[in-house]
Amino acid sequence: MPFPRFHFRLRTLLIVVTAFCCWLGYQVNVVRRRAGVERWLEVHEIPYTPNGEESHVWCFIVDDANLPWYRKLLDDHAVTWFAYPLNATAEEVDSVQSAFPEAKGHPLGF
């Protein structure tokens, strides 16, 4: 008795490839947006100021342990915690929080 062969049409293949490409495009878009926000955070991260003024300090912690394998292939990073200055605008904080929904944000200057 011969084994039944798996049959599919070209249309099915095109639908599967299109769905995969849409998913991949979305993931690449998310990774690029997160990379842009991470670069912005790195520019605004000032660990020490000589005069003790901490008005523009942003701090963040990156932990890639729980990142899915496909995001690691796309060179994504997971920001798990960030601290923002008291004079940060709501737009800046919302931008970081929306790019990294897994991150917990806290104001500096407890």
N, C-alpha and C positions, 0 to 999 in steps of 0.2 A: 504494500500500500504506500503510495508516494505521499510525501509530506505536502500539505497545502502551502502554496507560495503566497507571500505577502504581496498584494497588488495595491498600487496607488497610482493616481493619475498625475499628470504634469500640473494640473490646476491645484491639486492638494499640495504638491511640493512648493509651488509658488506662494500659496497662502501661508505655509509654515515658514518659509524663508522671509516673507514680508513681515510676518508677526515677530520673528526673531530680530530682524533689522530694526523694527520700530522699538522693541524693548531695549536693544543695544544702544540705539540713538538716545533714548530717554536716559539710560544709565550714564552715557558719556556726557550728556548735558548736565546732569546732576553733579558728576565728578568735576567738570570744568567750573561750575558755579562755586562748589565748595573749595576748589583750589584757589579761585580768585579771592574768596573771603579769607582763606587761610593766609594768603600772601598779604592781604590788608592787615590781618592781625599781627603778622610777623613784623611789618613795618611799624606798627603802633605799639609793639611790645618793648618797653623800656624797663629793664630790670632794676636800674639804680640811677637816680639823678643826684648830682653832687649837692645841690642846695636843699634836698629833702622834699621838693615839691613833687607830688604824685598826681597832678591834675590830668595827665594824658596817658596814664599807664594802663595797658591791657595785658592780661596774663592768660595763658591757656595751657591745657595739658592734652597731649595726643596719645591715644592708646588704640592701636590697631588690632588688638587681640580678638575682638568680637566682630570684626569687619568680614563680610562675606568674601569668598575667594575671588569672585568675579570683580569685586570692587578693588581688591588688592592688585589684580592684573591690570586694572585701569589706573593704578598708582593713586588711589584715594586714601585719605587719612580720616580717622575718627577723632574729633575733638570731644572729650568727655566732660571737660570742665573749663569754664572761662570766667574771668573776673573783669569787670569793666569799671572805669572811673565814674565818680559821681556826676561829673559834668557831661557824660556821654549822652548823646541824643537818643530818643526812643527809636528812631529809624535805624541807628547803628546797632543797637542792641537787638532789635527785631530782625535785622538782616543776618546777624550772626546766629541768632536762635533759629531762624527759618532755614538757614543753610545747614546747621548742625542740630537737628531736633533732639538728638540723643544727649546733647550737652546740657549741663546745669549751669546757669549764669548767676553770678553773685556780684553785688556792687562792692567796690573797694572802699575802705574807710569805715569799717564796721562801726 
